[in-house]
Amino acid sequence: MYLHRRDAGSVAAAGGMYHVAPAGVFQPAALAPAHQANDFSLWRNVQREFSEEFLGNAEHDGNSVDPIAYETENPFVSFERARQAGDFQVFACAVVFEPLTLWVELLTVAVIAAPVFDALFSGMVSVNEEGVAVSTESGRPTTGIPFTADSRERLRSEPLSPISRACIEMAWRYRFELLGR
């Protein structure tokens, strides 16, 4: 699993805490009607977040006039190919309302085949605009944190955002179904 320590000066929610990565509010890349029609998709939202948080690409924050060309622009083309092949699956687990911040988040879990993950994220960054990757191996963000009972237990004593704790618990509860076992 992947977490990052959110930079309190750069994010609206969970600043200074560990948060699941990628994270993101369901929103279009910009407010123009062309963006809304183009981006109104959970899958495309997840793609943008992986692009930003794992690959360090610029935030799709509304500064672009042109809609994103998902059909021709990488990494989106590669993500879509992997999804079509069944090697990049995304599951929506819950919608959570955070009472302390009044933030609503859609808890999603991505399951990506290991060789496909390695290819898609060979250029994974340690630092992005929202924070720093958390890994069990210093300087190797692609290592992440093993999705094991021991890691889950250890995270109970870490500054993990409540939303992230809920996401990890849901993923753990349904891990066999998510992994197709």
C-alpha positions in Angstrom: 0.0 0.0 0.0 1.1 3.6 -0.5 1.0 6.5 1.9 2.5 9.9 1.9 3.0 12.4 4.6 0.8 15.4 3.6 2.5 18.8 3.6 0.2 20.9 5.8 1.1 24.1 3.8 0.1 22.5 0.5 -3.1 20.5 1.1 -6.6 21.3 2.3 -7.1 18.1 4.3 -5.0 15.8 6.5 -2.0 18.1 6.6 0.9 16.8 8.6 -0.6 13.3 8.6 0.0 10.1 6.7 -2.6 9.7 4.0 -3.3 7.0 1.5 -1.9 7.7 -2.0 -3.1 8.5 -4.3 -5.8 10.6 -2.7 -8.2 13.0 -4.3 -11.5 14.7 -4.2 -13.8 13.7 -7.1 -13.7 16.8 -9.2 -13.0 17.8 -12.8 -9.6 19.1 -13.8 -11.1 22.6 -14.3 -14.5 24.3 -14.0 -15.0 25.0 -17.7 -17.9 22.9 -19.2 -15.5 21.1 -21.5 -13.5 19.8 -18.6 -16.6 18.8 -16.6 -17.9 16.6 -19.5 -14.4 15.2 -20.2 -13.5 14.5 -16.5 -16.8 13.3 -15.0 -15.5 9.8 -14.4 -14.2 8.1 -11.3 -11.7 6.3 -13.5 -10.4 9.5 -15.0 -10.2 11.1 -11.5 -8.1 8.2 -10.3 -5.9 8.5 -13.3 -5.2 12.2 -12.7 -4.3 11.4 -9.0 -1.9 8.6 -10.0 -0.3 11.0 -12.5 0.1 13.8 -10.0 1.0 11.9 -6.8 3.0 8.9 -8.1 4.7 10.4 -11.2 5.0 14.0 -10.0 3.1 15.5 -12.9 1.6 19.0 -12.4 -1.7 19.2 -10.6 -4.7 19.3 -12.8 -6.0 22.2 -10.9 -8.0 24.2 -13.3 -5.2 26.3 -14.9 -5.4 24.6 -18.3 -7.8 25.9 -20.9 -7.7 22.6 -23.0 -9.3 19.5 -21.7 -7.0 16.5 -20.9 -6.5 14.3 -24.0 -7.0 11.0 -22.1 -7.0 9.0 -25.4 -3.6 10.2 -26.6 -1.7 11.7 -23.7 0.5 9.6 -21.4 0.4 8.3 -18.7 -3.4 8.1 -19.3 -3.0 5.9 -22.4 -0.8 3.5 -20.5 -3.2 3.4 -17.6 -6.2 2.8 -19.9 -4.4 -0.1 -21.6 -3.6 -1.7 -18.3 -7.2 -1.3 -17.2 -8.5 -2.8 -20.4 -6.2 -5.8 -19.9 -7.5 -6.3 -16.4 -4.2 -5.4 -14.8 -5.3 -2.1 -13.3 -8.5 -2.4 -11.3 -10.1 0.3 -9.2 -12.8 -0.4 -6.6 -15.0 2.2 -4.9 -15.4 1.0 -1.3 -17.3 3.8 0.5 -18.1 7.5 0.7 -17.0 9.0 4.0 -17.9 12.3 5.6 -15.1 13.5 7.9 -16.9 15.4 10.7 -13.8 17.3 11.9 -13.0 18.8 8.5 -16.4 18.5 6.8 -14.5 16.8 3.9 -16.2 14.1 1.8 -14.0 11.5 0.3 -14.6 8.5 -1.9 -12.6 5.6 -0.6 -11.1 3.7 -3.6 -8.7 0.9 -3.8 -6.5 0.1 -6.8 -5.2 -3.3 -7.5 -2.4 -3.3 -10.1 -0.5 -6.4 -11.3 3.1 -6.2 -10.1 4.8 -6.2 -13.5 2.4 -3.6 -14.8 2.9 -1.4 -11.7 6.6 -1.6 -12.1 6.3 -0.5 -15.8 3.7 2.3 -15.1 5.5 3.7 -12.1 9.2 3.1 -12.9 9.6 6.9 -12.6 7.7 7.2 -9.2 8.7 10.3 -7.3 9.6 10.5 -3.6 8.2 14.0 -3.3 5.2 15.6 -5.0 3.2 18.9 -4.6 1.2 17.4 -1.7 3.8 15.6 0.3 6.5 13.0 0.7 6.1 9.2 -0.1 6.3 6.8 2.9 8.3 3.7 2.1 9.9 0.8 4.0 13.0 1.5 2.0 14.6 5.0 2.1 14.7 6.6 -1.3 12.6 3.9 -2.9 9.0 5.1 -3.0 7.9 2.2 -5.3 8.5 -0.2 -2.4 5.6 1.2 -0.4 4.4 -0.5 2.7 3.6 -4.2 2.7 -0.2 -4.9 2.9 0.1 -7.3 5.9 -1.5 -7.7 9.3 1.8 -6.5 10.9 1.9 -3.3 8.9 -1.7 -2.6 9.5 -1.2 -3.0 13.2 1.9 -0.8 13.2 0.0 2.0 11.4 -2.4 2.2 14.4 0.3 4.1 16.3 1.2 6.4 13.4 -0.3 9.8 12.6 -2.7 8.3 10.0 -5.6 10.4 8.8 -9.0 9.0 9.8 -10.0 8.7 6.2 -6.9 6.7 5.4 -7.5 4.4 8.4 -11.0 3.8 7.1 -9.7 3.0 3.6 -7.1 0.6 4.9 -9.6 -1.1 7.2 -12.1 -1.5 4.3 -9.4 -2.8 2.0 -8.2 -5.3 4.7 -11.8 -6.5 5.4 -12.4 -7.1 1.7 -8.8 -8.1 0.6 -9.7 -11.5 -0.7 -12.6 -10.2 -2.8 -10.4 -7.3 -4.1 -7.6 -9.6 -5.0 -9.9 -12.1 -6.6 -9.2 -15.0 -4.2 
